[in-house]
Amino acid sequence: MNATLEARELNATHRCDACGAQAYVRVVLESTGGELLFCAHHARENEEKLRPLAATWQDETQHIGA
């Protein structure tokens, strides 16, 4: 995975693909290079299924409430 892509911070304009809330997790899929964005809730809900398919899992949930 390209370091530039991994280094991009998520911000308030990034929205969860499942519900539209602010995204704190970016998942880049190994097979397609496509990315999914999730709020903390939906990232936890889908993590077991997606981790094996992920090239990268960028978790910025430490910023919640900061």
PQR file of N, CA, C, O and H, with PARSE charges and radii, in Angstrom:
ATOM      1  N   MET A   1       0.847  -1.180   0.000 -0.4000 1.5000
ATOM      2  CA  MET A   1       0.000   0.000   0.000 -0.0000 2.0000
ATOM      3  C   MET A   1       0.880   1.226   0.000  0.5500 1.7000
ATOM      4  O   MET A   1       1.901   1.270   0.687 -0.5500 1.4000
ATOM      5  N   ASN A   2       0.506   2.170  -0.729 -0.4000 1.5000
ATOM      6  CA  ASN A   2       1.208   3.441  -0.890 -0.0000 2.0000
ATOM      7  C   ASN A   2       1.157   4.244   0.408  0.5500 1.7000
ATOM      8  O   ASN A   2       0.079   4.438   0.969 -0.5500 1.4000
ATOM      9  H   ASN A   2      -0.323   2.134  -1.287  0.4000 1.0000
ATOM     10  N   ALA A   3       2.292   4.706   0.885 -0.4000 1.5000
ATOM     11  CA  ALA A   3       2.383   5.431   2.156 -0.0000 2.0000
ATOM     12  C   ALA A   3       1.594   6.728   2.131  0.5500 1.7000
ATOM     13  O   ALA A   3       1.086   7.156   3.167 -0.5500 1.4000
ATOM     14  H   ALA A   3       3.168   4.548   0.430  0.4000 1.0000
ATOM     15  N   THR A   4       1.480   7.355   0.984 -0.4000 1.5000
ATOM     16  CA  THR A   4       0.725   8.608   0.885 -0.0000 2.0000
ATOM     17  C   THR A   4      -0.743   8.376   1.207  0.5500 1.7000
ATOM     18  O   THR A   4      -1.362   9.160   1.927 -0.5500 1.4000
ATOM     19  H   THR A   4       1.892   7.007   0.142  0.4000 1.0000
ATOM     20  N   LEU A   5      -1.290   7.304   0.675 -0.4000 1.5000
ATOM     21  CA  LEU A   5      -2.696   6.987   0.938 -0.0000 2.0000
ATOM     22  C   LEU A   5      -2.904   6.696   2.413  0.5500 1.7000
ATOM     23  O   LEU A   5      -3.872   7.171   3.006 -0.5500 1.4000
ATOM     24  H   LEU A   5      -0.787   6.667   0.090  0.4000 1.0000
ATOM     25  N   GLU A   6      -2.011   5.923   3.012 -0.4000 1.5000
ATOM     26  CA  GLU A   6      -2.146   5.568   4.413 -0.0000 2.0000
ATOM     27  C   GLU A   6      -2.041   6.784   5.326  0.5500 1.7000
ATOM     28  O   GLU A   6      -2.666   6.811   6.385 -0.5500 1.4000
ATOM     29  H   GLU A   6      -1.224   5.537   2.530  0.4000 1.0000
ATOM     30  N   ALA A   7      -1.261   7.788   4.933 -0.4000 1.5000
ATOM     31  CA  ALA A   7      -1.002   8.941   5.788 -0.0000 2.0000
ATOM     32  C   ALA A   7      -2.152   9.947   5.801  0.5500 1.7000
ATOM     33  O   ALA A   7      -2.197  10.811   6.676 -0.5500 1.4000
ATOM     34  H   ALA A   7      -0.753   7.766   4.072  0.4000 1.0000
ATOM     35  N   ARG A   8      -3.075   9.853   4.856 -0.4000 1.5000
ATOM     36  CA  ARG A   8      -4.169  10.823   4.814 -0.0000 2.0000
ATOM     37  C   ARG A   8      -5.053  10.684   6.050  0.5500 1.7000
ATOM     38  O   ARG A   8      -5.645   9.632   6.289 -0.5500 1.4000
ATOM     39  H   ARG A   8      -3.039   9.151   4.145  0.4000 1.0000
ATOM     40  N   GLU A   9      -5.133  11.744   6.821 -0.4000 1.5000
ATOM     41  CA  GLU A   9      -5.987  11.720   8.004 -0.0000 2.0000
ATOM     42  C   GLU A   9      -7.444  11.845   7.601  0.5500 1.7000
ATOM     43  O   GLU A   9      -7.785  12.512   6.625 -0.5500 1.4000
ATOM     44  H   GLU A   9      -4.652  12.600   6.627  0.4000 1.0000
ATOM     45  N   LEU A  10      -8.284  11.196   8.365 -0.4000 1.5000
ATOM     46  CA  LEU A  10      -9.717  11.352   8.179 -0.0000 2.0000
ATOM     47  C   LEU A  10     -10.133  12.638   8.884  0.5500 1.7000
ATOM     48  O   LEU A  10      -9.582  12.984   9.929 -0.5500 1.4000
ATOM     49  H   LEU A  10      -8.007  10.654   9.158  0.4000 1.0000
ATOM     50  N   ASN A  11     -11.100  13.341   8.316 -0.4000 1.5000
ATOM     51  CA  ASN A  11     -11.579  14.575   8.947 -0.0000 2.0000
ATOM     52  C   ASN A  11     -13.111  14.602   8.903  0.5500 1.7000
ATOM     53  O   ASN A  11     -13.742  13.628   8.494 -0.5500 1.4000
ATOM     54  H   ASN A  11     -11.548  13.060   7.467  0.4000 1.0000
ATOM     55  N   ALA A  12     -13.684  15.691   9.315 -0.4000 1.5000
ATOM     56  CA  ALA A  12     -15.141  15.802   9.439 -0.0000 2.0000
ATOM     57  C   ALA A  12     -15.878  15.659   8.111  0.5500 1.7000
ATOM     58  O   ALA A  12     -17.084  15.415   8.100 -0.5500 1.4000
ATOM     59  H   ALA A  12     -13.171  16.482   9.647  0.4000 1.0000
ATOM     60  N   THR A  13     -15.177  15.807   7.002 -0.4000 1.5000
ATOM     61  CA  THR A  13     -15.846  15.658   5.710 -0.0000 2.0000
ATOM     62  C   THR A  13     -15.958  14.199   5.277  0.5500 1.7000
ATOM     63  O   THR A  13     -16.711  13.883   4.357 -0.5500 1.4000
ATOM     64  H   THR A  13     -14.197  16.005   7.010  0.4000 1.0000
ATOM     65  N   HIS A  14     -15.219  13.313   5.930 -0.4000 1.5000
ATOM     66  CA  HIS A  14     -15.289  11.885   5.617 -0.0000 2.0000
ATOM     67  C   HIS A  14     -16.486  11.283   6.360  0.5500 1.7000
ATOM     68  O   HIS A  14     -16.600  11.410   7.579 -0.5500 1.4000
ATOM     69  H   HIS A  14     -14.607  13.569   6.678  0.4000 1.0000
ATOM     70  N   ARG A  15     -17.369  10.631   5.611 -0.4000 1.5000
ATOM     71  CA  ARG A  15     -18.615  10.120   6.182 -0.0000 2.0000
ATOM     72  C   ARG A  15     -18.674   8.598   6.092  0.5500 1.7000
ATOM     73  O   ARG A  15     -18.151   8.005   5.148 -0.5500 1.4000
ATOM     74  H   ARG A  15     -17.277  10.528   4.620  0.4000 1.0000
ATOM     75  N   CYS A  16     -19.299   7.985   7.057 -0.4000 1.5000
ATOM     76  CA  CYS A  16     -19.478   6.533   7.108 -0.0000 2.0000
ATOM     77  C   CYS A  16     -20.326   6.079   5.923  0.5500 1.7000
ATOM     78  O   CYS A  16     -21.385   6.646   5.654 -0.5500 1.4000
ATOM     79  H   CYS A  16     -19.724   8.467   7.823  0.4000 1.0000
ATOM     80  N   ASP A  17     -19.854   5.057   5.220 -0.4000 1.5000
ATOM     81  CA  ASP A  17     -20.597   4.519   4.087 -0.0000 2.0000
ATOM     82  C   ASP A  17     -21.889   3.825   4.515  0.5500 1.7000
ATOM     83  O   ASP A  17     -22.795   3.656   3.700 -0.5500 1.4000
ATOM     84  H   ASP A  17     -18.993   4.597   5.439  0.4000 1.0000
ATOM     85  N   ALA A  18     -21.982   3.428   5.767 -0.4000 1.5000
ATOM     86  CA  ALA A  18     -23.166   2.719   6.246 -0.0000 2.0000
ATOM     87  C   ALA A  18     -24.260   3.649   6.758  0.5500 1.7000
ATOM     88  O   ALA A  18     -25.446   3.387   6.554 -0.5500 1.4000
ATOM     89  H   ALA A  18     -21.246   3.566   6.429  0.4000 1.0000
ATOM     90  N   CYS A  19     -23.861   4.752   7.432 -0.4000 1.5000
ATOM     91  CA  CYS A  19     -24.896   5.568   8.074 -0.0000 2.0000
ATOM     92  C   CYS A  19     -24.742   7.072   7.874  0.5500 1.7000
ATOM     93  O   CYS A  19     -25.658   7.825   8.205 -0.5500 1.4000
ATOM     94  H   CYS A  19     -22.898   4.965   7.598  0.4000 1.0000
ATOM     95  N   GLY A  20     -23.615   7.527   7.345 -0.4000 1.5000
ATOM     96  CA  GLY A  20     -23.423   8.945   7.112 -0.0000 2.0000
ATOM     97  C   GLY A  20     -22.821   9.714   8.274  0.5500 1.7000
ATOM     98  O   GLY A  20     -22.595  10.919   8.159 -0.5500 1.4000
ATOM     99  H   GLY A  20     -22.871   6.915   7.076  0.4000 1.0000
ATOM    100  N   ALA A  21     -22.556   9.045   9.395 -0.4000 1.5000
ATOM    101  CA  ALA A  21     -21.899   9.708  10.525 -0.0000 2.0000
ATOM    102  C   ALA A  21     -20.428   9.964  10.169  0.5500 1.7000
ATOM    103  O   ALA A  21     -19.946   9.465   9.153 -0.5500 1.4000
ATOM    104  H   ALA A  21     -22.740   8.067   9.488  0.4000 1.0000
ATOM    105  N   GLN A  22     -19.723  10.726  10.985 -0.4000 1.5000
ATOM    106  CA  GLN A  22     -18.317  10.986  10.720 -0.0000 2.0000
ATOM    107  C   GLN A  22     -17.538   9.675  10.723  0.5500 1.7000
ATOM    108  O   GLN A  22     -17.701   8.849  11.620 -0.5500 1.4000
ATOM    109  H   GLN A  22     -20.114  11.132  11.811  0.4000 1.0000
ATOM    110  N   ALA A  23     -16.697   9.495   9.719 -0.4000 1.5000
ATOM    111  CA  ALA A  23     -15.889   8.282   9.598 -0.0000 2.0000
ATOM    112  C   ALA A  23     -14.601   8.409  10.390  0.5500 1.7000
ATOM    113  O   ALA A  23     -13.929   9.439  10.351 -0.5500 1.4000
ATOM    114  H   ALA A  23     -16.564  10.166   8.990  0.4000 1.0000
ATOM    115  N   TYR A  24     -14.268   7.350  11.107 -0.4000 1.5000
ATOM    116  CA  TYR A  24     -13.027   7.282  11.866 -0.0000 2.0000
ATOM    117  C   TYR A  24     -12.165   6.092  11.453  0.5500 1.7000
ATOM    118  O   TYR A  24     -11.056   5.920  11.958 -0.5500 1.4000
ATOM    119  H   TYR A  24     -14.814   6.512  11.139  0.4000 1.0000
ATOM    120  N   VAL A  25     -12.673   5.273  10.538 -0.4000 1.5000
ATOM    121  CA  VAL A  25     -11.934   4.100  10.071 -0.0000 2.0000
ATOM    122  C   VAL A  25     -12.002   4.047   8.553  0.5500 1.7000
ATOM    123  O   VAL A  25     -13.075   4.157   7.959 -0.5500 1.4000
ATOM    124  H   VAL A  25     -13.575   5.412  10.128  0.4000 1.0000
ATOM    125  N   ARG A  26     -10.827   3.876   7.931 -0.4000 1.5000
ATOM    126  CA  ARG A  26     -10.740   3.690   6.475 -0.0000 2.0000
ATOM    127  C   ARG A  26     -10.204   2.284   6.235  0.5500 1.7000
ATOM    128  O   ARG A  26      -9.169   1.902   6.780 -0.5500 1.4000
ATOM    129  H   ARG A  26      -9.955   3.787   8.414  0.4000 1.0000
ATOM    130  N   VAL A  27     -10.920   1.520   5.415 -0.4000 1.5000
ATOM    131  CA  VAL A  27     -10.495   0.177   5.046 -0.0000 2.0000
ATOM    132  C   VAL A  27     -10.194   0.188   3.551  0.5500 1.7000
ATOM    133  O   VAL A  27     -11.065   0.506   2.742 -0.5500 1.4000
ATOM    134  H   VAL A  27     -11.762   1.831   4.973  0.4000 1.0000
ATOM    135  N   VAL A  28      -8.971  -0.156   3.188 -0.4000 1.5000
ATOM    136  CA  VAL A  28      -8.603  -0.278   1.782 -0.0000 2.0000
ATOM    137  C   VAL A  28      -8.588  -1.772   1.470  0.5500 1.7000
ATOM    138  O   VAL A  28      -7.872  -2.547   2.103 -0.5500 1.4000
ATOM    139  H   VAL A  28      -8.263  -0.415   3.846  0.4000 1.0000
ATOM    140  N   LEU A  29      -9.392  -2.159   0.484 -0.4000 1.5000
ATOM    141  CA  LEU A  29      -9.528  -3.569   0.132 -0.0000 2.0000
ATOM    142  C   LEU A  29      -8.361  -4.030  -0.734  0.5500 1.7000
ATOM    143  O   LEU A  29      -7.977  -3.360  -1.692 -0.5500 1.4000
ATOM    144  H   LEU A  29      -9.974  -1.530  -0.031  0.4000 1.0000
ATOM    145  N   GLU A  30      -7.813  -5.171  -0.384 -0.4000 1.5000
ATOM    146  CA  GLU A  30      -6.652  -5.703  -1.090 -0.0000 2.0000
ATOM    147  C   GLU A  30      -6.995  -6.069  -2.530  0.5500 1.7000
ATOM    148  O   GLU A  30      -6.200  -5.808  -3.433 -0.5500 1.4000
ATOM    149  H   GLU A  30      -8.125  -5.716   0.395  0.4000 1.0000
ATOM    150  N   SER A  31      -8.142  -6.658  -2.757 -0.4000 1.5000
ATOM    151  CA  SER A  31      -8.474  -7.168  -4.084 -0.0000 2.0000
ATOM    152  C   SER A  31      -8.712  -6.075  -5.121  0.5500 1.7000
ATOM    153  O   SER A  31      -8.359  -6.239  -6.289 -0.5500 1.4000
ATOM    154  H   SER A  31      -8.787  -6.870  -2.023  0.4000 1.0000
ATOM    155  N   THR A  32      -9.312  -4.957  -4.698 -0.4000 1.5000
ATOM    156  CA  THR A  32      -9.681  -3.918  -5.662 -0.0000 2.0000
ATOM    157  C   THR A  32      -8.966  -2.596  -5.440  0.5500 1.7000
ATOM    158  O   THR A  32      -8.909  -1.762  -6.344 -0.5500 1.4000
ATOM    159  H   THR A  32      -9.599  -4.824  -3.750  0.4000 1.0000
ATOM    160  N   GLY A  33      -8.425  -2.398  -4.257 -0.4000 1.5000
ATOM    161  CA  GLY A  33      -7.819  -1.114  -3.926 -0.0000 2.0000
ATOM    162  C   GLY A  33      -8.865  -0.082  -3.550  0.5500 1.7000
ATOM    163  O   GLY A  33      -8.531   1.053  -3.209 -0.5500 1.4000
ATOM    164  H   GLY A  33      -8.471  -3.076  -3.522  0.4000 1.0000
ATOM    165  N   GLY A  34     -10.132  -0.473  -3.612 -0.4000 1.5000
ATOM    166  CA  GLY A  34     -11.209   0.430  -3.221 -0.0000 2.0000
ATOM    167  C   GLY A  34     -11.195   0.652  -1.723  0.5500 1.7000
ATOM    168  O   GLY A  34     -10.614  -0.134  -0.975 -0.5500 1.4000
ATOM    169  H   GLY A  34     -10.404  -1.395  -3.889  0.4000 1.0000
ATOM    170  N   GLU A  35     -11.835   1.726  -1.286 -0.4000 1.5000
ATOM    171  CA  GLU A  35     -11.849   2.006   0.139 -0.0000 2.0000
ATOM    172  C   GLU A  35     -13.265   2.128   0.662  0.5500 1.7000
ATOM    173  O   GLU A  35     -14.186   2.543  -0.042 -0.5500 1.4000
ATOM    174  H   GLU A  35     -12.307   2.365  -1.894  0.4000 1.0000
ATOM    175  N   LEU A  36     -13.404   1.755   1.917 -0.4000 1.5000
ATOM    176  CA  LEU A  36     -14.654   1.887   2.646 -0.0000 2.0000
ATOM    177  C   LEU A  36     -14.372   2.765   3.856  0.5500 1.7000
ATOM    178  O   LEU A  36     -13.307   2.668   4.467 -0.5500 1.4000
ATOM    179  H   LEU A  36     -12.656   1.419   2.489  0.4000 1.0000
ATOM    180  N   LEU A  37     -15.323   3.615   4.199 -0.4000 1.5000
ATOM    181  CA  LEU A  37     -15.200   4.475   5.372 -0.0000 2.0000
ATOM    182  C   LEU A  37     -16.297   4.103   6.355  0.5500 1.7000
ATOM    183  O   LEU A  37     -17.443   3.871   5.970 -0.5500 1.4000
ATOM    184  H   LEU A  37     -16.187   3.693   3.703  0.4000 1.0000
ATOM    185  N   PHE A  38     -15.930   4.050   7.635 -0.4000 1.5000
ATOM    186  CA  PHE A  38     -16.899   3.665   8.658 -0.0000 2.0000
ATOM    187  C   PHE A  38     -16.774   4.538   9.908  0.5500 1.7000
ATOM    188  O   PHE A  38     -15.687   4.997  10.260 -0.5500 1.4000
ATOM    189  H   PHE A  38     -15.000   4.238   7.948  0.4000 1.0000
ATOM    190  N   CYS A  39     -17.895   4.751  10.557 -0.4000 1.5000
ATOM    191  CA  CYS A  39     -17.887   5.311  11.911 -0.0000 2.0000
ATOM    192  C   CYS A  39     -17.356   4.198  12.818  0.5500 1.7000
ATOM    193  O   CYS A  39     -17.221   3.058  12.373 -0.5500 1.4000
ATOM    194  H   CYS A  39     -18.778   4.379  10.271  0.4000 1.0000
ATOM    195  N   ALA A  40     -17.060   4.501  14.046 -0.4000 1.5000
ATOM    196  CA  ALA A  40     -16.507   3.503  14.959 -0.0000 2.0000
ATOM    197  C   ALA A  40     -17.470   2.330  15.131  0.5500 1.7000
ATOM    198  O   ALA A  40     -17.040   1.177  15.152 -0.5500 1.4000
ATOM    199  H   ALA A  40     -17.170   5.427  14.408  0.4000 1.0000
ATOM    200  N   HIS A  41     -18.748   2.608  15.253 -0.4000 1.5000
ATOM    201  CA  HIS A  41     -19.758   1.558  15.452 -0.0000 2.0000
ATOM    202  C   HIS A  41     -19.768   0.572  14.284  0.5500 1.7000
ATOM    203  O   HIS A  41     -19.695  -0.638  14.496 -0.5500 1.4000
ATOM    204  H   HIS A  41     -19.098   3.545  15.236  0.4000 1.0000
ATOM    205  N   HIS A  42     -19.858   1.073  13.070 -0.4000 1.5000
ATOM    206  CA  HIS A  42     -19.941   0.185  11.913 -0.0000 2.0000
ATOM    207  C   HIS A  42     -18.600  -0.491  11.611  0.5500 1.7000
ATOM    208  O   HIS A  42     -18.582  -1.587  11.050 -0.5500 1.4000
ATOM    209  H   HIS A  42     -19.917   2.056  12.898  0.4000 1.0000
ATOM    210  N   ALA A  43     -17.496   0.133  11.969 -0.4000 1.5000
ATOM    211  CA  ALA A  43     -16.189  -0.520  11.820 -0.0000 2.0000
ATOM    212  C   ALA A  43     -16.129  -1.748  12.728  0.5500 1.7000
ATOM    213  O   ALA A  43     -15.718  -2.822  12.289 -0.5500 1.4000
ATOM    214  H   ALA A  43     -17.511   1.023  12.425  0.4000 1.0000
ATOM    215  N   ARG A  44     -16.534  -1.596  13.982 -0.4000 1.5000
ATOM    216  CA  ARG A  44     -16.538  -2.733  14.913 -0.0000 2.0000
ATOM    217  C   ARG A  44     -17.502  -3.813  14.426  0.5500 1.7000
ATOM    218  O   ARG A  44     -17.193  -5.003  14.488 -0.5500 1.4000
ATOM    219  H   ARG A  44     -16.867  -0.723  14.338  0.4000 1.0000
ATOM    220  N   GLU A  45     -18.652  -3.398  13.948 -0.4000 1.5000
ATOM    221  CA  GLU A  45     -19.676  -4.340  13.494 -0.0000 2.0000
ATOM    222  C   GLU A  45     -19.197  -5.184  12.303  0.5500 1.7000
ATOM    223  O   GLU A  45     -19.568  -6.352  12.188 -0.5500 1.4000
ATOM    224  H   GLU A  45     -18.904  -2.431  13.898  0.4000 1.0000
ATOM    225  N   ASN A  46     -18.383  -4.603  11.425 -0.4000 1.5000
ATOM    226  CA  ASN A  46     -17.943  -5.282  10.201 -0.0000 2.0000
ATOM    227  C   ASN A  46     -16.502  -5.776  10.235  0.5500 1.7000
ATOM    228  O   ASN A  46     -16.039  -6.395   9.277 -0.5500 1.4000
ATOM    229  H   ASN A  46     -18.082  -3.654  11.519  0.4000 1.0000
ATOM    230  N   GLU A  47     -15.793  -5.512  11.318 -0.4000 1.5000
ATOM    231  CA  GLU A  47     -14.364  -5.806  11.367 -0.0000 2.0000
ATOM    232  C   GLU A  47     -14.040  -7.278  11.129  0.5500 1.7000
ATOM    233  O   GLU A  47     -13.120  -7.578  10.369 -0.5500 1.4000
ATOM    234  H   GLU A  47     -16.169  -5.009  12.096  0.4000 1.0000
ATOM    235  N   GLU A  48     -14.747  -8.180  11.738 -0.4000 1.5000
ATOM    236  CA  GLU A  48     -14.446  -9.610  11.598 -0.0000 2.0000
ATOM    237  C   GLU A  48     -14.510 -10.064  10.139  0.5500 1.7000
ATOM    238  O   GLU A  48     -13.694 -10.878   9.705 -0.5500 1.4000
ATOM    239  H   GLU A  48     -15.495  -7.936  12.356  0.4000 1.0000
ATOM    240  N   LYS A  49     -15.469  -9.545   9.387 -0.4000 1.5000
ATOM    241  CA  LYS A  49     -15.622  -9.918   7.978 -0.0000 2.0000
ATOM    242  C   LYS A  49     -14.596  -9.215   7.087  0.5500 1.7000
ATOM    243  O   LYS A  49     -14.104  -9.796   6.120 -0.5500 1.4000
ATOM    244  H   LYS A  49     -16.132  -8.884   9.739  0.4000 1.0000
ATOM    245  N   LEU A  50     -14.276  -7.963   7.418 -0.4000 1.5000
ATOM    246  CA  LEU A  50     -13.440  -7.165   6.528 -0.0000 2.0000
ATOM    247  C   LEU A  50     -11.936  -7.291   6.758  0.5500 1.7000
ATOM    248  O   LEU A  50     -11.165  -7.138   5.811 -0.5500 1.4000
ATOM    249  H   LEU A  50     -14.675  -7.491   8.204  0.4000 1.0000
ATOM    250  N   ARG A  51     -11.502  -7.561   7.967 -0.4000 1.5000
ATOM    251  CA  ARG A  51     -10.048  -7.636   8.247 -0.0000 2.0000
ATOM    252  C   ARG A  51      -9.318  -8.577   7.295  0.5500 1.7000
ATOM    253  O   ARG A  51      -8.245  -8.223   6.806 -0.5500 1.4000
ATOM    254  H   ARG A  51     -12.129  -7.686   8.737  0.4000 1.0000
ATOM    255  N   PRO A  52      -9.861  -9.765   7.012 -0.5600 1.5000
ATOM    256  CA  PRO A  52      -9.137 -10.664   6.102  0.2800 2.0000
ATOM    257  C   PRO A  52      -9.047 -10.134   4.665  0.5500 1.7000
ATOM    258  O   PRO A  52      -8.197 -10.586   3.898 -0.5500 1.4000
ATOM    259  N   LEU A  53      -9.901  -9.195   4.295 -0.4000 1.5000
ATOM    260  CA  LEU A  53      -9.932  -8.647   2.936 -0.0000 2.0000
ATOM    261  C   LEU A  53      -9.176  -7.328   2.818  0.5500 1.7000
ATOM    262  O   LEU A  53      -9.007  -6.802   1.718 -0.5500 1.4000
ATOM    263  H   LEU A  53     -10.591  -8.827   4.918  0.4000 1.0000
ATOM    264  N   ALA A  54      -8.724  -6.798   3.949 -0.4000 1.5000
ATOM    265  CA  ALA A  54      -8.151  -5.460   3.980 -0.0000 2.0000
ATOM    266  C   ALA A  54      -6.650  -5.446   3.697  0.5500 1.7000
ATOM    267  O   ALA A  54      -5.889  -6.230   4.263 -0.5500 1.4000
ATOM    268  H   ALA A  54      -8.862  -7.226   4.842  0.4000 1.0000
ATOM    269  N   ALA A  55      -6.245  -4.541   2.811 -0.4000 1.5000
ATOM    270  CA  ALA A  55      -4.816  -4.270   2.614 -0.0000 2.0000
ATOM    271  C   ALA A  55      -4.339  -3.378   3.747  0.5500 1.7000
ATOM    272  O   ALA A  55      -3.240  -3.560   4.270 -0.5500 1.4000
ATOM    273  H   ALA A  55      -6.864  -3.904   2.350  0.4000 1.0000
ATOM    274  N   THR A  56      -5.176  -2.405   4.128 -0.4000 1.5000
ATOM    275  CA  THR A  56      -4.880  -1.540   5.274 -0.0000 2.0000
ATOM    276  C   THR A  56      -6.156  -1.290   6.060  0.5500 1.7000
ATOM    277  O   THR A  56      -7.261  -1.299   5.518 -0.5500 1.4000
ATOM    278  H   THR A  56      -6.069  -2.257   3.703  0.4000 1.0000
ATOM    279  N   TRP A  57      -5.970  -1.067   7.345 -0.4000 1.5000
ATOM    280  CA  TRP A  57      -7.067  -0.741   8.256 -0.0000 2.0000
ATOM    281  C   TRP A  57      -6.610   0.490   9.031  0.5500 1.7000
ATOM    282  O   TRP A  57      -5.850   0.374   9.992 -0.5500 1.4000
ATOM    283  H   TRP A  57      -5.072  -1.060   7.785  0.4000 1.0000
ATOM    284  N   GLN A  58      -7.064   1.649   8.621 -0.4000 1.5000
ATOM    285  CA  GLN A  58      -6.650   2.913   9.241 -0.0000 2.0000
ATOM    286  C   GLN A  58      -7.682   3.277  10.300  0.5500 1.7000
ATOM    287  O   GLN A  58      -8.808   3.657   9.979 -0.5500 1.4000
ATOM    288  H   GLN A  58      -7.682   1.743   7.841  0.4000 1.0000
ATOM    289  N   ASP A  59      -7.291   3.160  11.556 -0.4000 1.5000
ATOM    290  CA  ASP A  59      -8.203   3.389  12.675 -0.0000 2.0000
ATOM    291  C   ASP A  59      -7.817   4.695  13.383  0.5500 1.7000
ATOM    292  O   ASP A  59      -6.736   4.802  13.961 -0.5500 1.4000
ATOM    293  H   ASP A  59      -6.376   2.852  11.817  0.4000 1.0000
ATOM    294  N   GLU A  60      -8.692   5.655  13.331 -0.4000 1.5000
ATOM    295  CA  GLU A  60      -8.464   6.941  13.999 -0.0000 2.0000
ATOM    296  C   GLU A  60      -9.501   7.198  15.088  0.5500 1.7000
ATOM    297  O   GLU A  60      -9.828   8.346  15.390 -0.5500 1.4000
ATOM    298  H   GLU A  60      -9.571   5.568  12.861  0.4000 1.0000
ATOM    299  N   THR A  61     -10.013   6.120  15.671 -0.4000 1.5000
ATOM    300  CA  THR A  61     -11.036   6.257  16.707 -0.0000 2.0000
ATOM    301  C   THR A  61     -10.498   6.946  17.962  0.5500 1.7000
ATOM    302  O   THR A  61     -11.279   7.403  18.797 -0.5500 1.4000
ATOM    303  H   THR A  61      -9.747   5.188  15.426  0.4000 1.0000
ATOM    304  N   GLN A  62      -9.173   7.026  18.103 -0.4000 1.5000
ATOM    305  CA  GLN A  62      -8.609   7.722  19.260 -0.0000 2.0000
ATOM    306  C   GLN A  62      -8.958   9.215  19.234  0.5500 1.7000
ATOM    307  O   GLN A  62      -8.826   9.896  20.251 -0.5500 1.4000
ATOM    308  H   GLN A  62      -8.538   6.655  17.425  0.4000 1.0000
ATOM    309  N   HIS A  63      -9.402   9.727  18.079 -0.4000 1.5000
ATOM    310  CA  HIS A  63      -9.748  11.135  17.960 -0.0000 2.0000
ATOM    311  C   HIS A  63     -11.193  11.435  18.384  0.5500 1.7000
ATOM    312  O   HIS A  63     -11.590  12.598  18.458 -0.5500 1.4000
ATOM    313  H   HIS A  63      -9.510   9.173  17.254  0.4000 1.0000
ATOM    314  N   ILE A  64     -11.965  10.400  18.657 -0.4000 1.5000
ATOM    315  CA  ILE A  64     -13.352  10.626  19.062 -0.0000 2.0000
ATOM    316  C   ILE A  64     -13.361  11.346  20.408  0.5500 1.7000
ATOM    317  O   ILE A  64     -12.732  10.908  21.372 -0.5500 1.4000
ATOM    318  H   ILE A  64     -11.643   9.455  18.597  0.4000 1.0000
ATOM    319  N   GLY A  65     -14.078  12.445  20.449 -0.4000 1.5000
ATOM    320  CA  GLY A  65     -14.197  13.213  21.685 -0.0000 2.0000
ATOM    321  C   GLY A  65     -12.974  14.051  22.019  0.5500 1.7000
ATOM    322  O   GLY A  65     -12.909  14.660  23.087 -0.5500 1.4000
ATOM    323  H   GLY A  65     -14.588  12.801  19.667  0.4000 1.0000
ATOM    324  N   ALA A  66     -12.021  14.084  21.129 -0.4000 1.5000
ATOM    325  CA  ALA A  66     -10.791  14.858  21.394 -0.0000 2.0000
ATOM    326  C   ALA A  66     -11.003  16.318  21.057  0.5500 1.7000
ATOM    327  O   ALA A  66     -10.087  17.126  21.212 -0.5500 1.4000
ATOM    328  H   ALA A  66     -12.074  13.590  20.261  0.4000 1.0000
TER
END
